[in-house]
């Protein structure tokens, strides 16, 4: 089996590439990455290029059996133009490069974030785009639409994987960026060093919001298993998170338990949801948390269950591993 993989050097991409190479049925992998020029496995050939480079159309020399598209920008606080270039223009450029190979099987990494602002996220086409105030979510939703159009017009077989919030692997807890829940945990640990015990901590989040945390290795296994399985054809949406994910109140309580264990100080949470984009940007400067992180911690939604839910570890079992990745004690 021959695979074309974008985003191979990213947090998720490293795990996906490893999973592919662990399979004896994979005979060749051509990877697109900006950061590497070679790979020690002889089955891997590397295209060192930005996915938004139009000359990519000349570089896909492998006739792949499937394309796994993971490349994109996931960095809250980035300008809309940066998100658009990586998530929309990059996807558009890849699809143009694949036009010569149509019809093609494509596995596309999207995000649960595309549903922000809605009351429910179903495993189907989005009824509307999220607000441009959420640059990451908006541009990832636009990328989904490009994939849908490619399926409709070029008869590509497309699976859209709406990933939850990726955290460290399910064994060691290793991760790459101290953002999101890691950033909150580390700020609370620092705060606890300088305040009396039971000091109230004002948290501008909704305690009933859901945060679908998913171990990166488990998300990678879902994608790899699908790539190696028979092509189901058509257009499909895969929810790669648990619909019974952790609520913000539960996550905060577990974080404060960890803070107390490490610092000896018990802090008391005070929840004050704030949804106005301008207010979130002000709080970003005060709290050191990205406004987009805070926005997701305000979002109450019903998440539809997916077929992969049973293969993902629930927060109750994942949390001890998660805290291995939290520094700042």
C-alpha positions in Angstrom: 0.0 0.0 0.0 1.3 3.5 -0.9 0.4 6.5 1.2 0.9 10.3 0.6 1.1 12.1 4.0 1.1 15.8 4.7 2.1 17.2 8.1 4.3 14.2 8.9 6.6 16.2 11.3 3.7 17.6 13.4 2.5 16.4 16.8 -0.1 14.0 15.3 1.9 13.4 12.1 4.8 11.7 13.9 2.4 9.2 15.4 0.6 8.6 12.1 3.8 8.0 10.2 5.0 5.6 12.9 1.8 3.7 12.7 2.0 3.4 8.9 5.6 2.2 9.0 4.7 -0.4 11.7 2.4 -2.0 9.1 4.0 -4.6 6.8 1.3 -3.8 4.2 2.7 -0.2 3.7 5.3 -0.4 1.0 5.9 3.3 0.4 5.1 6.6 2.1 5.7 10.0 0.4 5.6 12.7 3.0 5.3 16.5 2.6 7.0 18.5 5.3 8.7 21.9 5.7 11.1 20.8 8.4 12.7 17.5 7.3 14.7 16.5 4.1 15.1 12.8 4.7 13.9 9.8 6.8 15.9 6.7 7.9 13.2 4.2 6.7 13.9 3.4 3.0 10.1 3.2 2.3 9.8 7.0 3.0 10.5 9.6 0.4 10.4 13.3 1.5 9.1 16.4 -0.3 10.5 19.3 1.6 8.0 22.1 0.8 5.3 24.3 2.1 1.9 22.9 1.3 0.8 26.3 0.0 3.5 26.3 -2.6 1.8 25.9 -6.0 4.7 23.9 -7.4 3.6 21.0 -5.3 1.6 19.8 -8.3 4.9 18.7 -9.9 6.3 16.9 -6.9 3.8 14.1 -6.1 5.6 11.4 -8.0 4.0 8.5 -6.1 0.7 7.1 -7.3 -0.8 6.7 -3.8 -3.6 4.4 -2.7 -4.6 6.9 -0.1 -3.8 10.5 0.9 -3.7 11.5 4.6 -3.9 15.3 5.0 -2.8 16.4 8.4 -0.9 19.7 7.5 -2.4 22.9 8.8 -1.9 25.7 11.4 -2.9 25.0 15.0 -1.6 28.0 16.9 -4.2 30.1 18.7 -3.5 33.8 18.5 -2.3 33.6 14.9 -3.7 36.1 12.4 -6.6 35.1 10.2 -4.4 35.4 7.2 -2.0 32.9 8.6 -4.8 30.4 9.4 -6.3 31.0 5.9 -3.0 30.4 4.1 -2.2 27.1 5.9 -5.6 25.6 6.4 -7.5 26.8 3.3 -4.9 27.6 0.6 -2.9 24.6 1.7 -5.8 22.3 1.3 -6.8 23.9 -2.0 -3.3 23.5 -3.3 -3.2 19.8 -2.3 -6.5 19.1 -4.0 -5.3 20.8 -7.1 -2.1 18.7 -7.1 -4.2 15.6 -6.7 -6.5 16.4 -9.6 -4.3 14.4 -11.9 -4.9 11.3 -9.7 -8.6 11.6 -9.3 -10.6 9.8 -8.1 -8.5 9.4 -5.0 -9.1 8.3 -1.4 -8.4 11.2 1.0 -8.4 11.1 4.8 -8.6 14.7 6.1 -7.8 15.8 9.7 -10.3 18.4 10.8 -11.4 19.4 14.3 -14.4 19.4 16.6 -13.8 23.2 16.8 -15.7 23.7 13.5 -18.9 23.5 15.4 -18.1 26.3 17.9 -21.1 28.5 18.4 -23.7 25.8 17.6 -25.8 23.9 20.0 -24.9 20.6 18.5 -22.1 19.1 16.4 -23.5 16.2 14.3 -21.4 13.8 12.2 -22.5 15.5 9.0 -21.9 18.6 6.9 -21.9 21.8 8.8 -25.1 23.8 8.4 -23.1 27.1 8.7 -19.6 28.3 9.2 -18.3 29.4 12.6 -17.6 33.1 13.1 -14.5 34.6 11.7 -13.7 35.7 15.2 -12.6 32.0 15.6 -9.9 32.1 12.9 -8.8 28.5 13.4 -12.3 27.0 13.5 -13.5 29.1 10.5 -10.6 28.2 8.3 -10.8 24.5 9.2 -14.5 24.6 8.3 -13.6 26.1 5.0 -11.1 23.3 4.4 -13.9 20.8 5.1 -16.0 22.5 2.4 -13.2 22.2 -0.1 -13.0 18.4 0.7 -16.7 18.1 0.3 -16.6 19.8 -3.1 -13.7 17.6 -4.1 -15.9 14.6 -3.3 -18.9 15.9 -5.1 -17.1 17.1 -8.2 -14.1 14.9 -8.6 -15.6 11.7 -7.0 -12.8 11.6 -4.4 -13.6 9.2 -1.5 -13.3 11.5 1.5 -13.2 10.8 5.3 -13.2 13.9 7.5 -11.9 13.2 11.0 -13.1 15.8 13.5 -10.5 15.5 16.2 -10.9 16.4 19.8 -8.3 18.4 21.7 -5.1 16.4 21.3 -3.1 15.9 24.5 0.0 13.8 25.3 0.2 10.1 24.5 -1.7 7.6 26.6 1.4 6.0 28.1 3.9 8.7 28.9 1.8 11.8 28.6 4.5 13.4 26.4 3.3 16.4 24.4 4.9 19.4 22.6 3.1 22.6 23.6 2.1 24.0 26.9 -1.2 25.5 25.7 -4.9 24.8 26.3 -5.4 22.6 29.5 -1.6 22.3 30.0 -1.2 26.1 30.0 -4.1 26.4 32.5 -2.6 23.8 34.8 0.9 25.4 34.7 -0.5 28.9 35.4 -2.5 27.6 38.4 0.7 25.9 39.8 2.6 29.2 39.5 -0.3 31.1 41.0 -0.5 28.7 44.0 3.1 29.5 45.0 2.2 33.1 45.8 -1.2 33.0 47.4 -2.8 31.8 50.7 -4.6 28.5 50.8 -8.2 28.5 49.6 -7.6 31.7 47.7 -10.5 32.2 45.2 -9.5 31.9 41.6 -11.7 33.7 39.1 -12.0 31.5 35.9 -13.8 33.1 32.9 -15.2 29.7 31.7 -18.5 27.8 31.7 -18.4 24.9 34.1 -20.8 22.9 31.9 -18.8 23.3 28.7 -17.3 20.1 27.2 -13.6 19.7 26.5 -13.1 16.5 24.4 -9.5 15.6 25.3 -8.0 12.8 23.2 -4.6 11.1 23.6 -2.5 11.8 20.4 -1.5 8.2 19.9 -5.1 7.0 20.1 -6.2 9.6 17.5 -3.3 8.5 15.2 -4.4 4.8 15.6 -7.9 5.7 14.4 -6.6 7.4 11.3 -4.0 4.7 10.5 -6.5 1.9 11.0 -8.9 3.6 8.6 -6.2 4.2 6.0 -5.3 0.5 6.1 -8.9 -0.7 5.9 -11.0 -1.1 2.8 -12.1 2.2 1.2 -15.7 2.8 2.3 -16.2 5.2 -0.6 -18.3 8.4 -0.6 -18.1 11.1 2.0 -17.9 10.3 5.7 -17.5 12.2 9.0 -15.6 10.6 11.9 -15.9 12.0 15.4 -12.5 11.3 17.0 -13.5 12.2 20.6 -15.8 10.9 23.3 -19.3 12.4 23.4 -19.1 12.0 27.2 -16.0 14.0 27.4 -14.9 15.9 30.5 -16.8 19.0 31.6 -14.8 22.1 32.4 -15.9 21.9 36.0 -14.5 18.4 36.3 -11.3 19.3 34.6 -10.8 22.3 36.8 -11.4 20.2 39.9 -8.9 17.7 38.9 -6.4 20.4 38.0 -6.9 22.0 41.5 -6.4 18.6 43.1 -3.1 18.3 41.3 -2.1 21.9 42.3 -2.9 21.0 45.9 -0.8 17.8 45.7 2.2 19.6 44.3 2.1 22.9 46.1 0.3 22.1 49.3 -2.2 24.9 48.6 -5.9 24.3 47.9 -7.4 27.0 45.6 -11.1 27.6 45.2 -12.6 28.1 41.7 -15.1 30.9 40.9 -16.7 30.4 37.4 -17.7 33.5 35.6 -18.5 32.8 31.9 -17.5 35.5 29.4 -18.4 35.2 25.8 -17.9 38.6 24.2 -14.9 38.4 21.9 -13.6 41.8 23.0 -13.8 40.8 26.6 -12.0 37.6 25.9 -9.2 39.5 24.2 -8.9 41.7 27.3 -8.7 38.7 29.6 -6.1 37.2 27.3 -3.7 39.9 28.3 -4.6 39.6 32.0 -4.6 35.9 32.3 -2.0 34.9 29.7 -4.5 32.5 28.2 -5.4 32.8 24.5 -8.8 34.2 23.8 -9.6 31.2 21.6 -8.7 28.8 24.4 -11.1 30.7 26.6 -13.8 30.7 23.9 -13.9 26.9 23.7 -14.2 26.7 27.5 -17.4 28.8 27.2 -19.0 26.6 24.5 -21.8 24.2 25.6 -22.7 21.8 22.8 -24.1 18.3 22.4 -21.5 16.2 20.7 -22.8 13.3 18.6 -21.1 10.0 19.4 -18.9 8.4 16.8 -17.9 4.9 15.8 -14.5 5.3 17.3 -15.6 6.4 20.7 -15.0 3.0 22.4 -11.3 3.0 21.3 -10.6 6.3 23.1 -9.7 6.5 26.8 -12.1 8.3 29.0 -10.8 11.3 31.0 -11.2 9.3 34.3 -8.5 6.9 33.1 -6.5 9.4 31.0 -6.1 12.1 33.6 -3.2 10.5 35.6 -1.2 10.2 32.3 -2.2 13.8 31.4 -0.7 15.2 34.6 2.6 13.5 33.8 2.9 16.1 31.0 2.2 19.1 33.3 5.3 21.0 34.3 5.7 23.9 36.6 5.7 22.2 40.0 
